[in-house]
Amino acid sequence: MYNVFLCKHKEEFVPALGCTELVAVAYSAALCAEILNEVPEEIEFL
């Protein structure tokens, strides 16, 4: 069963190429909200 799981992942997942910054921003915002225990009003990324 584990081998089937690994084979399926190898078929479906490929290395990310391109716009991964948007995911990093969304993940960072989610972490900020978790740490602050509230939704931030503004987040600035430079």
C-alpha positions as CSV (number, residue, x, y, z in Angstrom):
1,M,0.0,0.0,0.0
2,Y,2.9,2.4,0.8
3,N,4.4,1.8,-2.6
4,V,1.1,2.6,-4.3
5,F,1.0,5.9,-2.3
6,L,4.5,6.8,-3.3
7,C,3.9,6.0,-7.0
8,K,0.8,8.1,-7.1
9,H,2.7,11.0,-5.6
10,K,5.5,10.7,-8.1
11,E,2.9,10.8,-10.9
12,E,0.9,13.8,-9.5
13,F,3.5,16.0,-8.0
14,V,6.2,17.8,-9.9
15,P,8.7,20.5,-8.8
16,A,7.3,24.0,-8.7
17,L,8.4,26.2,-11.5
18,G,7.2,29.8,-11.7
19,C,5.1,31.8,-9.4
20,T,5.7,30.3,-6.0
21,E,6.0,33.7,-4.3
22,L,2.2,34.0,-4.0
23,V,2.0,30.8,-2.0
24,A,4.8,32.0,0.3
25,V,3.0,35.3,0.9
26,A,-0.3,33.5,1.7
27,Y,1.5,31.1,4.0
28,S,3.3,33.9,5.8
29,A,0.0,35.8,6.3
30,A,-1.6,32.6,7.7
31,L,1.3,32.2,10.2
32,C,1.0,35.9,11.2
33,A,-2.7,35.4,11.9
34,E,-1.9,32.3,14.0
35,I,0.8,33.9,16.0
36,L,-1.2,37.1,16.6
37,N,-4.4,35.3,17.2
38,E,-6.1,37.8,14.9
39,V,-6.1,38.7,11.2
40,P,-3.5,41.3,10.5
41,E,-4.9,44.6,9.0
42,E,-1.9,45.0,6.7
43,I,1.2,43.0,5.7
44,E,3.9,44.6,3.6
45,F,6.4,42.4,1.7
46,L,9.5,44.0,0.2
